[in-house]
Amino acid sequence: MTVVIAFVANILVAIAKSIAAFLTGSAAMVAEAAHSWADAGNEVFLLIADRAGARKKDARHPFGYGRSSFVWSLIAAFGIFTAGSIVSITHGITELRNPAPVEDPGIAYLVLGIAFVLEGASFTQALLKSRKLARRRGRSTWDYVLDTSDTTLRAVFFEDAAALIGLVLAGGAIMLHQVTGYAYWDAIGSIAVGVLLGIVAVVLIQRNLAFLVGTSISPELRDAAGRALLSAPGVSRVTYLHIEYVGPNRLFLVAEVDLTGDQAEHDVARRLRDIERQIERHELIEAVVLSLSVDDEPSLTFDGPVGEASTLLTGLADPDPAPDPGPRDGAS
């Protein structure tokens, strides 16, 4: 429901910006209108991404449908690039060749001011939530947002930040046009907004592609998973560990472990299965495959003390959901 409200808010603000662009003739307002329409479309794709990725695993998809979230988020990022960046830059270049004065700039300032309040409220919420999660992981907010597997969190953060900067660029361009009397400042504002959206789109595209292709996990995540394995009853050492994302906050774990004792084969198989089921009970783990180590394989070491698996696994990924975006452009 929140995303639906955010979508409606984006549509209303996009309409307001479009009307303001028509009444004022401002190229910067046209860029902002394109930005808001792109954001509204992005809400649809993010909603599809969340719902598609939440589908349960089945026989045809043993690791679930989590990677579809990266696909739809990638499509959303392309939408920002085409509907936002290219339109804004193209229109700005056209206006730069034939600059026209901005009529009734007060209308533009009013619409931009209302949008800034909505965007500021949304970005503040996203920033505070991201800082909280970053501190929990012992990382900077910027690094955390860039590296998180939660595509919705990253999209909200970057798009809200870009929206605020874009509003300032558009308002500043119109003001420079008023102060100097040169209409080309308005066109430059449109181009600047387009370049900004292009940068954001490229970052989001690159990050979603990385998770689709298979990005490496963080050292903190690897250490937490290794310590969790060592804390499992009967596991004396770990000689191989592979972890990959199969969706936002969804992990597939493969490991080779050495068990205590010298039991019969069927008893060892049962112990491995019990450990797998224990780990799979954690909400972040989609699937686990364990096998036995060979005697001459070196043991892996993991930073930090060994504790209970249920506690250690809490640090495996983003333990909290993405910040509630709220009505954006209200939104991103």
Steps between C-alpha positions, in 0.01 A plus 500: 500500500788738578647457154157560345467824698851600393409425138188717520702780664758483223232516233340808660834682536598402145174649373563817704852533358373438147240774537762734647733421210224579251404827670855624555671362191792399721733232363612421855138436599461269202802305628348481848168384355684227309679411823172461687339294225806274502469467878133407468584230249782386725252444783315253281817306418613496864160369605528224239856430617393456862207274417683293239797446729281397794365190324585175676743251350361204309620202300597715200664769711668328796664824613181704474420798282712757682718584198193628316514798739837593350355466149203730562716748689736499201207579271401783734852643481486493119170687528669776698768523231263517204192677637693732730856557385474486121178703484641771729832530318341495155246766591769712666718491188202597284418794728866601512494549124180705518471634857165638606423710809333342803152636565357527852793341684305522826292202387818298447639597840175399672489156341872443559465604865215258567690219328812581705310464828362160396833378367684628808269311736543178302878532470538576872316180583711299256824656627425433867407140429812447287723648769351267760565193287848622404600547865377150579731365231788730601508672162449849363154589376626554144677162482204322651248646254727422206565140606166393644310230316175681575425665166202694635708661774766607250243632252319700769822652632655597167182619332389712794848654521497565123152650526611752763810598301292523183250735662784727613652496150169583338419779745852641475486499120173694498638746755817557295280565199309762700812665641710509183226527242663222295252226410770244432541444875161329503611267221823425684290407805313244291825348376642493854195312630534253212868438574418446868233243415738330258762459774244354742367264232848374413579431867174309551545307174855401595403381847204291378714347227762410760246305706358330192843390379611406851676753719732398781378513857653724762771366736267570794231282347744218428639509854150497652399200290822314581461558872139387478610174340769441763245558774275222366511185719755249378684727252871515580626697200405651165723450193287655226236770503308656213216749544307679229193720481193341345286807570482805726603377846483140377811280513613164362775336704730214397762367742729208575525417868676247723281333762610372837513124553520217250143389438352282229418658165122509552546665842732765352250572223225546757719736706579710193132516413411610854759779488369614160146517633615689808668767287214514248262598778657845492290739293798618294606153384328365188697174475803324650712218357758337729753230420789340686852637496805304393761448772783681321296815427602804709249646743349841434524765768238763578538820699306536821400261779296188436154520653152370443409457133166674541673809637783509248268457206332825595795679342486311171318765301271798538299398807243776462280565199561796275383836634136562437517743209178678588334735251781628281560775260386445716723193415774333319 
